[in-house]
Amino acid sequence: MKTISDLQPILSELPFLKGMKPEHLELMTGCAANVQFQPDEYLFKEGDESNAFYILRSGRVAIEIIAPGVEKIILQTCGEEETVGWSWLVGPHGWRYAGRAVTVTRAILFDGKCLRTKCEEDHDLGYELFKRVSLVIASRLESTRLQLLDLYVNR
């Protein structure tokens, strides 16, 4: 089993965290843990409290929403080294979609409550994380826009 000190070199190489100051990376490592999900296991569900985000190390995760009259709509499928989750940073901290493992998925989980506390104590860390999470939000919005175009243009 990897210890927290083993995670820091791994985290420093991930695209989401690349270039982060060593002291910020150390703070984030204290909020990180390795996790694994089986196919069809949910990492999180729409409407639940959101206090985490994930950086995928292997596998795939479908980002889904439930719509009336439709079982589920897959907005995006994320894979290795992609970041999943932004609701932990934006109040009221509830998941706006669901994340379901498509394959066996290994990820690094970041505790959102832990990180929010560290961001309050170190606003430079908070700003750095907000810039990076904003890119995740923009990606999710673009995926949603493309799904809506597909839904309404191809009627």
C-alpha positions, 0 to 999 in steps of 0.5 A: 500500500502506498503511503502519503509520501509515496503519492507526492512524486506521482501527483507532481507528474499528473497534468492537473497538478503539473507545475504546482509549487512544491509546498502546495503539492505537499498540502494536497498530498495530505488530502489524497488517497488511492481508490479503486472502483469496479465496472458500474460502481458509482464514484458519486451520484447526482444530488449527493453531497460533494466533498471530493474530486478524482484524478484517474490513474487508469480506467474510464468514468462516464459522466452522466445525468438523468433526464425525464423519459431517458434512462441516463445521458452520458455527457462525457467519458473520462480516462487516464490522467483526467480530472473528475469532479468540481462540485467540491469547490463550488457551493453548495457542494452537491454533485451536479451529475453522476460518475460511474466507472465503465471499467476497473478504475484506479484513481487518486481521491482528493478530500474536498473538505480538507482542501477547502480548509487548506485553501482558506488558510493559503489563498494562493493554493485556493487561487491555483486550484480554482484556475485548474478546476475552472478548466474542468468546469469548462470541459464539462460545459462544452460536453453538455453543449455538444450533447444538447446540439446533438439532441436538438439538431438531429431531431 
